[in-house]
């Protein structure tokens, strides 16, 4: 599976792959070091020779490396028995763009993560805002969340857009008058987009995914969780398959 470098989310958001360390064999060898042994990928000779015979010379041997059955079995065992430390060694750095209220849900995940965010103390670039796909309020017996998607009236749509524009106009005016960006930002709403670097271990991302892809999670954060899952699944396909097996 080829790595994915950008996945668009919502109307203006995205998840970008910045950097990563390790692979599925890293997980295997982190576990096998207890017995002072190590593994390597095997070459899928049949697959490599098949594309060569078909005349496709652009493939590299690295594209035909595969994990042995015993190593895949080990990863499955580690994941299913919650032996998470071998999955703590691979590290992934993403750059995420999301509305502030959704970013808050990301930042609740602390164990195994570190984040650095764009600061409007220092920048005063034109803000961008999330225009939601509207949903109905939750049913009476539900204390949080939302129900199905709905269309809102043109009056409500105009009110929402007008409120956003007033906030932006007020921000622009404050900046124009020389007010410090760290104070002018107070007028900006929760729907404003922000961006941050998010670095975490494979184990930490799996915990994030398991919680934020669940049916009870907010729809917007589920969209981001799905993008994160696609991104990391392309980097660590065997580990991700077993780490997220229960959620699937």
MOSULCOR-V236026 format. One record per helix or strand. SS is the DSSP state (h for helix, s for strand). FROM is the first residue (numbers start at 1). LEN is the number of residues. If there is no record, write none. Layout:
BEGIN
SS | FROM | LEN
SS | FROM | LEN
END
This chain:
BEGIN
s | 6 | 4
s | 13 | 9
h | 24 | 12
s | 42 | 2
h | 45 | 9
h | 61 | 4
s | 65 | 2
h | 69 | 12
h | 85 | 4
s | 91 | 9
h | 100 | 8
s | 113 | 5
s | 129 | 1
s | 135 | 3
s | 146 | 4
h | 154 | 23
h | 181 | 7
s | 192 | 10
h | 202 | 11
h | 219 | 17
h | 237 | 7
END
